[in-house]
Amino acid sequence: MRLWHPPILVGIKAALITLAGKVINYWIDSKTYLLVQSSQLSNGMFGGRKNSNDNNATPKAPVEIITSYKDYSLVDGIQIPHTIETKGGMSGGGTTFDKIQLNIPVDAKLYKPE
């Protein structure tokens, strides 16, 4: 079975294999060394079963989830993607950050019970 992945003109592909055996692929731009996308197989929220209440249900085939990282800009000297998009599975979507701040002071009162 061949899984689809978007073409990258110039890049580095690296694979991470977790202790559980899950493979996560990373594509890195070879000029900027910034993460361009990642992909992994997912069995879905309910373990890949057609019906979470039916123990005899046939497992679904794994689905490839692809996450793209775009619109990098400097935040306190670190390149951070300001747009993250996910495709695959039953849904997809994205998040665009207008402002990212690192290590800003946080009022300790926010962490104390009232």
C-alpha contacts under 8 A as a table, 3 or more apart, distances in Angstrom:
res1	aa1	res2	aa2	distance
3	L	64	E	7.41
5	H	66	I	7.87
8	I	11	G	6.26
10	V	29	D	6.51
10	V	30	S	6.23
11	G	27	W	6.36
11	G	28	I	5.45
11	G	29	D	4.58
11	G	30	S	4.74
11	G	31	K	7.94
12	I	27	W	5.53
12	I	28	I	4.98
12	I	29	D	6.35
12	I	30	S	5.94
13	K	25	N	6.87
13	K	26	Y	5.60
13	K	27	W	4.56
13	K	28	I	6.37
14	A	25	N	5.77
14	A	26	Y	5.14
14	A	27	W	6.49
14	A	28	I	7.93
15	A	23	V	6.54
15	A	24	I	5.66
15	A	25	N	4.38
15	A	26	Y	6.11
16	L	23	V	5.69
16	L	24	I	5.14
16	L	25	N	6.31
16	L	26	Y	7.90
17	I	20	A	7.89
17	I	21	G	5.69
17	I	22	K	5.51
17	I	23	V	4.55
17	I	24	I	6.41
18	T	21	G	5.14
18	T	22	K	5.28
18	T	23	V	6.60
19	L	22	K	7.48
22	K	40	Q	7.83
22	K	41	L	7.85
23	V	40	Q	6.23
23	V	41	L	7.52
24	I	38	S	6.88
24	I	39	S	5.81
24	I	40	Q	4.83
24	I	41	L	7.85
25	N	38	S	5.40
25	N	39	S	5.21
25	N	40	Q	6.43
26	Y	35	L	7.13
26	Y	36	V	7.73
26	Y	37	Q	5.98
26	Y	38	S	4.41
26	Y	39	S	6.71
27	W	35	L	6.12
27	W	36	V	5.59
27	W	37	Q	5.31
27	W	38	S	6.17
28	I	33	Y	5.65
28	I	34	L	5.53
28	I	35	L	4.51
28	I	36	V	5.40
28	I	37	Q	7.27
29	D	32	T	5.61
29	D	33	Y	4.97
29	D	34	L	5.49
29	D	35	L	6.44
29	D	36	V	6.26
30	S	33	Y	5.31
30	S	34	L	7.91
34	L	79	Q	7.91
35	L	38	S	7.89
35	L	69	Y	6.60
36	V	68	S	5.89
36	V	69	Y	5.16
36	V	70	K	6.92
37	Q	66	I	6.99
37	Q	67	T	5.37
37	Q	68	S	4.24
37	Q	69	Y	5.71
38	S	66	I	5.81
38	S	67	T	5.23
38	S	68	S	6.65
39	S	64	E	6.64
39	S	65	I	5.47
39	S	66	I	4.38
39	S	67	T	6.22
40	Q	64	E	5.59
40	Q	65	I	5.44
40	Q	66	I	6.82
41	L	62	P	5.75
41	L	63	V	5.37
41	L	64	E	4.43
41	L	65	I	6.06
42	S	62	P	5.37
42	S	63	V	5.26
42	S	64	E	6.24
42	S	65	I	6.77
42	S	89	G	7.92
43	N	46	F	7.49
43	N	47	G	5.35
43	N	48	G	4.29
43	N	60	K	7.09
43	N	61	A	7.09
43	N	62	P	4.82
43	N	63	V	6.39
44	G	47	G	5.65
44	G	48	G	5.05
44	G	62	P	7.72
44	G	63	V	7.69
44	G	89	G	7.46
45	M	48	G	7.02
46	F	49	R	6.00
46	F	51	N	7.89
46	F	52	S	5.79
47	G	59	P	7.80
48	G	59	P	5.25
48	G	60	K	4.93
48	G	61	A	7.18
48	G	62	P	7.19
49	R	52	S	5.97
49	R	57	A	5.92
49	R	58	T	6.18
49	R	59	P	4.56
49	R	60	K	5.80
50	K	54	D	7.93
50	K	57	A	5.92
50	K	58	T	6.60
50	K	59	P	6.59
50	K	60	K	6.63
51	N	54	D	5.41
51	N	57	A	6.48
52	S	55	N	7.26
54	D	57	A	5.44
63	V	88	G	6.83
63	V	89	G	5.65
64	E	88	G	5.96
64	E	89	G	6.88
65	I	86	T	6.96
65	I	87	K	5.88
65	I	88	G	4.69
65	I	89	G	6.38
66	I	86	T	5.61
66	I	87	K	5.26
66	I	88	G	6.32
67	T	84	I	6.87
67	T	85	E	5.52
67	T	86	T	4.32
67	T	87	K	6.46
68	S	84	I	5.66
68	S	85	E	5.14
68	S	86	T	6.40
69	Y	72	Y	7.90
69	Y	81	P	5.70
69	Y	82	H	7.76
69	Y	83	T	6.03
69	Y	84	I	4.80
69	Y	85	E	6.74
70	K	81	P	5.29
70	K	82	H	6.42
70	K	83	T	5.06
70	K	84	I	6.33
71	D	81	P	5.38
71	D	82	H	5.28
71	D	83	T	5.78
72	Y	79	Q	5.82
72	Y	80	I	5.16
72	Y	81	P	4.11
72	Y	82	H	5.85
72	Y	83	T	7.87
73	S	78	I	7.87
73	S	79	Q	5.23
73	S	80	I	5.72
73	S	81	P	6.63
73	S	82	H	7.27
74	L	77	G	5.44
74	L	78	I	5.17
74	L	79	Q	4.51
74	L	80	I	6.33
75	V	78	I	5.18
75	V	79	Q	6.28
75	V	80	I	6.62
75	V	100	I	7.00
75	V	101	Q	7.05
75	V	102	L	7.50
76	D	102	L	7.21
81	P	84	I	6.94
82	H	95	T	7.98
82	H	96	T	5.57
82	H	97	F	5.03
82	H	98	D	7.25
83	T	94	G	7.06
83	T	95	T	5.66
83	T	96	T	4.35
83	T	97	F	6.41
84	I	94	G	5.46
84	I	95	T	5.33
84	I	96	T	6.56
85	E	92	G	7.49
85	E	93	G	5.66
85	E	94	G	3.95
85	E	95	T	6.39
86	T	92	G	5.15
86	T	93	G	5.38
86	T	94	G	5.98
87	K	91	S	6.85
87	K	92	G	4.46
87	K	93	G	6.66
88	G	91	S	6.26
88	G	92	G	6.07
89	G	92	G	7.35
97	F	100	I	6.75
101	Q	104	I	6.60
106	V	110	L	7.77
107	D	110	L	5.89
108	A	111	Y	5.66
108	A	112	K	7.06
109	K	112	K	5.28
